[in-house]
Amino acid sequence: MSTPSGIPIFDIFGGFVLPLVIQRLLLIFIYSLLAWILLRFVPYFVHPLVYSRARFSRRAIWNDRRIATITGLLVDLIRVFIVIVALVFSLSLYVDSTGLFTFLGLFSAALGLGARPVVSDYISGIIFLFEDLYTIGEKVEIFGIEGTVEDINLRTTHMRAPSGELFVVPNGEIRNVRNFARGTFSLGTVQVDVKSSKLEEVTAVLNAVAEAAAAAIPELIAPPEIISADGVIGAQTRFTLFAKTEYGKGAVVRRHLLAMIHEALAAAGLEVGG
């Protein structure tokens, strides 16, 4: 059925007709409405899927931070896909399939050349889905800036510095990441400056302290080692008590070692430094 001018019409309920332009606008509205509804409800079905995947994973169990990170990235990725599909369906009302694919190809090439940094950011965000570099809530260092990760999306990473500032880092610019939350050990190293004339007595005391510390301090991973960092003997010699501890326990172990060394040297009648 068509109008006198030859424009197709849409017959609804056998009597109500719409011109072609109204049909297309109505379909675009329907596509937009469906896309808006899906965008609103994406988080509600993505989170259960990610949680069930993490719960029944045969590999390492994901923690809550990892689940929150993956959920946020997947939500952003699915939303971008929904918007692209809605746009393609809308454009298909005005352009045939051959012209549409040609247009999309030209548009992709222009976008890749003109907005290369933005495209790189989004691609890096997708890669973060598979690489567990850091998660929300972890303390990291990026570009020499330390901070706690507050949010990760497909394009940027948001970090909160200890001084309170918010740093927004494009994902495409991230090359080196220092993750403070994933260390396997910390150092509780102590340095002692002693008179070179008392070298043998101090060495004996420090060896005794190292043996006692291995039994008295449970946070130590291995017995402390006594080394001389520079290997130079002058009026004074610097000894380093190298102690490897459980991750995050370095400061606690260092305090224990300082107290033990001070008491042992005082008991032996030896002075530290000049």
SELUMLUM-757055 format. One record per residue (C-alpha): x, y, z. Coordinates in steps of 0.02 Angstrom, whole numbers, plus 50000, padded with zeros to 5 digits. Example, Ala and Ser with C-alpha at 12.3 -4.5 7.8 and 13.67 -1.06 7.14 Angstrom:
BEGIN
506154977550390506844994750357
END
This chain:
BEGIN
500005000050000500685017249955500235035549955499725044849794501485051649784502205034149788502895034949966502615018450058501475018750208501355007750361499635000150396499254997850581497644989650641497044989150462496675007650449497975019050527499395022750407501065031350430502205039450300503915031650276504825045750365503725043550518504015024750513505885027450516505805040050657504705028250755505925013850730507385024950782506415029550938506085011050974507935006750949508445021051063507185015951195507774997951193509575003451201509195014951348508305000851441509754988951411511025001951466510075004151628509964985551667511684979851609512474980651784511064970151858511434954851752513314957251727513754956851913512914939851947513774932551795515494938651849515184933052029514664915551975516164914451858517334919551999516524907752123516654892252014518314896351933519554881951930520984894251941521374906252082519804912852166519464931152129519304942852276517974956352291519134969552217519454959052062517594955552042517184974252055518524978451926517984965451800516154970051825516484988451790517494984851633516214972551565514784984651597515694998251499516114986251357514324979851341513644997551346514785002851204514214987551104512374991751135512605009651076513525004050919512164991250877510795004350901511725016450787511995003250652510144998450655509645016650643510825020050498510215004550407508525013050386509315026050272510805016850195510814999850108511934985950172513334988850045513395007450077513245004750264514754993350274515745005250165515265019750277515725010050434517395005250358517805023250313517205029350482518285016450573519815021550472519505040050505519215036650689520805026450701521835040350623521005055450701520675048650875522115036450893522475040351077520645037851124520555021551027522155015851111521405019851281519865009251247520874994751178521964995151333520404995151440519814979351352521524971351380521334974851566519904962251563521194948551534522724955451623522584957051810523804971651828522874979851971521114980852041520024993652128520644997152304522464992552275523915004552301524945006852143526245018252067525995024351888527105037651807527965040051975526295044052058525745033452204523915031652243522455020152278521435014552128519655020952147518925016651978519395008051814518395010351656518755006551475519645023051446520425028951610521055023751781520645034851930521925035652070521785044652237523465051052300523895050552486523755069552488521965068652423522155073352240521275063052107522345057751959521495052051799522695041651693522245036351514522385017451499523325018851334524745028151421525035015151556526625005351525527435001751693526434998251851527114996152025525824986752129526124988352316524704976452359525464961152277527174959552354527764942852420528954949752551529564965852632531254971152698531604974952880533424979352850534434987852987536104996752966537364998353107538925009253107540265002653225542085006553265543264996253159544314992553313542834982653383542464973453222542604955653287541604959053446540204967753350540154953853220539934940853357538534950953438537624953453273537744934953232536974930953400535594943553370535244935953199535064918653273533964924753414532874935053295532544919953184531754911153333530944926153418530154935453270528854924853178528654937653038530394933552972530404922852815532244918352833533604921652964534394938952945536044939952852537484951252903538354959952760539464975052731538654985452594540224994952540541594983152600542664997952656543574998052823544045014852896543785022653066542025015453056541245000652969539414999552919538554982852943536874978952863535724966352944534734960552792533044954052849531694947252732529974947652812528174943752771527404956552656526924972452747527844967452907529504975952870529234990852987528694979653131530194967953112531374982753095530824989453265531104972553346532834970953270533344988553324532834984753502533734968053504535344975353428535344989853550535124978453701536434966053640537744979353606537394988053772537554971453863539234968353778539844985853821539994990853638539555007853566538705011253401539475024353287540855036253337
END
